[in-house]
Amino acid sequence: MKTILAAFAASALAHAAWAMPLTVPQVQEASSQTVKYDCDGDKTLSVRYVNTKNNQSFALLTVDGRKLLFVNVMSGSGARYVAEQYTWWSKGQEGNLYTGMGEANAPPVIGNCKARGK
């Protein structure tokens, strides 16, 4: 997990001369899995899911050319991850990417994503 956070911190802050790798010794990776999704509009997403030893979950994906670290939050159904104004919501082998900048019932910005080979 240290490596994941360090890589994202370094890439996100590469333009700043003071950028240092982020290490969080209390957060240790227990397992990870990368899932590739095929979505509407011939779009694809690659999502790396990371579970930690202290039962936290993260999803790492690229949105608009930026690598973002999504944090798992409470969900009534499926798994919901948030980063900035974005929400990645997956259930089973499907998922949708939403932005909080639209209307309450706005369609996903990337939708009907289905895991490859499933």
N, C-alpha and C positions, 0 to 999 in steps of 0.2 A: 504494500500500500504506500509505503514511503516513496518508492520509485514512481508510482502513478501520480501522487500529489506533486512530487518534485518536477516531473515532466510537464504537467499542466501548469504549474506555477511558473516554470521557466518559459514555456511558450507564451503564456498570457502576459508575462512581464518582460519579454525579451527586449522591448524597446526602451526600457528603463535601465539606466546604468547601475542602479542600486539593487537590481533584481537578484534575489538569492533563492536557492531551492527551498521549498517548503517541506519540512519533515515533521511528522506527528507521531512520535513513538508510541503513543497510547492507542493508535489506530493501526492494527496489524491485519493484513490480508489473510483470509482463511481460504477463499476460493474465488475463481473468476471464470467467466465464460464469455466468448465473443459470439454474437448472433448477427447474421446478415439478414436484412429485411428487403423485400421487394415491395414497393409502394405505388400508389396511383401516380399517373403521369410519368411512368418509366423512371421514377426516382428510387434510389437505394439508400439504405441507412445501415451502418455498421455500429452496433451497440456493444460495448464491453460492460458486462455486469460484474460488480465486485462485491463480495460479502466479506465482512470483517469478523475477527474473533470475538468482538464485543457486540455482535449482532446488528451492525449497521449495514446498510446496502447503498450502493452507488451505481450510477449508470454514466458511462463516458461516451459522448457522441459529438460529432461535428455539426454545427448549425451555422449556416451562412458563412462557411469557411473558418469558423472559430471552434476550437476544441473547448467543450464545456463539461464540467463535472456536475452531474445532477445528483441530488440527495433524495433518498426515499422518504416520502411523507405518508401520513395516514390516507387510506383509501377504503371506500366501501366495497369496492370490487376491483380485483386485479392489483397491479403494482403501479404506483404513481411516483414519479421522480420530477423534481423541479430544479431549474437553474435560471437565474434572472427572470425574464418574463415568460420563459418556456416551460411547458409541462410535457413530459414523455409518459404516456399512459399505456401500459401493456396488460394484456390478459391472455393467458395461454400463449399461443404462438402468434398473436396479433398485437398491433400497437398503433398509436396515433400521436403525432406531435402537434401540440396546440401552442398558441401564443396568448398571453393575458392581455394583449393590446387590442383585441377585437371585442365584439359584443359577447354577452354572456353565453349565448347558444351558437357562437360562430363555429363553422366547420374547422377541422384540423388544417394546419398549413401543409402538413404532409400526412396523408391519411391512407387507411386500409392497408397498412403494412403487414406483410405476412412473412414469417421466418422461412428462409429457404430450406427446401428439403423436407418441409413439414406438411 
